[in-house]
Amino acid sequence: MSNPEAGSATVAAPPVRRLRRAERREQILDAATRAFARAGYAATGLDDIAAEAELTRAMLYRHFDSKADLYRAVLDRACARLTEATGADDFDENAIPALLHAAAADPDGFRLLFRHAAREPDFRDLIDSITAASREVAHRNLARVIPEGPWLDWAANLIPGFTLEAVIAWLDAGQPDPERAADRISAAVHGVMAAAHPTA
């Protein structure tokens, strides 16, 4: 007597893979980054993020207490990734290429940090701390080539924000000519440095 299952073409469906807590958190952060980058903090609801992540709101609440808690986690992760990619202390010939690479690797996170969060009072403290740190690093490094005084202060205040705006413009333009983008931004930065140097 033949075995009725011997010729069966039935294939068991693969089991649904349950993500570990850390993996699920990253999935949520990825989805939230995309959703917040599209519409900003105020216009993005938890339902939007749940839909983007293909999860329920209840699942979001297992990992984050509120929309504000989730947004802060998104910004903190983007900031940590940026610091890891660019370092925190020196501004040398590798700084702008590293910044462009970090922005290209996480464009939504980069825009959230430096475009959206900068306009949101509840999260402005993070951007203010990044800005202050960037100015301090710029001041320390520029002091090697520009004498102390108003011109050094001007350059140290201008160059960090100027560079970030240039990178965002490059992202918005579709990341054209990535091989030359760093050189173009660096040339503009060196123009500011030359203008600030009394003997240039």
HUNORMO-V663588 format. One record per backbone hydrogen bond with DSSP energy under -0.5 kcal/mol. NH is the residue of the N-H (numbers start at 0). CO is the residue of the C=O. If there is no record, write none. Layout:
{{NH CO} {NH CO}}
This chain:
{{3 1} {5 2} {6 2} {7 4} {18 16} {23 19} {24 20} {25 21} {26 22} {27 23} {28 24} {29 25} {30 26} {31 27} {32 28} {33 29} {34 30} {35 31} {36 32} {37 33} {38 34} {39 35} {42 38} {43 40} {44 42} {48 44} {49 45} {50 46} {51 47} {52 48} {53 49} {54 49} {59 55} {60 56} {61 57} {61 58} {62 58} {62 59} {63 59} {69 65} {70 66} {71 67} {72 68} {73 69} {74 70} {75 71} {76 72} {77 73} {78 74} {79 75} {80 76} {81 77} {82 78} {83 79} {84 80} {85 81} {86 82} {91 89} {94 91} {95 91} {97 93} {98 94} {99 95} {100 96} {101 97} {102 98} {103 99} {104 100} {105 101} {106 103} {109 105} {110 106} {111 107} {112 108} {113 109} {114 110} {115 110} {116 111} {118 115} {119 116} {120 118} {122 119} {123 119} {123 120} {125 122} {126 122} {127 123} {128 124} {129 125} {130 126} {131 127} {132 128} {133 129} {134 130} {135 131} {136 132} {137 133} {138 134} {139 135} {140 136} {141 137} {142 138} {143 140} {144 141} {145 141} {152 148} {153 149} {154 150} {155 151} {156 152} {157 153} {158 154} {159 155} {160 156} {161 157} {162 158} {163 159} {164 160} {165 161} {166 162} {167 163} {168 164} {169 165} {170 166} {171 167} {172 168} {173 170} {174 169} {179 176} {180 176} {181 177} {183 179} {184 180} {185 181} {186 182} {187 183} {188 184} {189 185} {190 186} {191 187} {192 188} {193 189} {194 190} {195 191} {196 192} {196 193} {197 195} {199 196}}
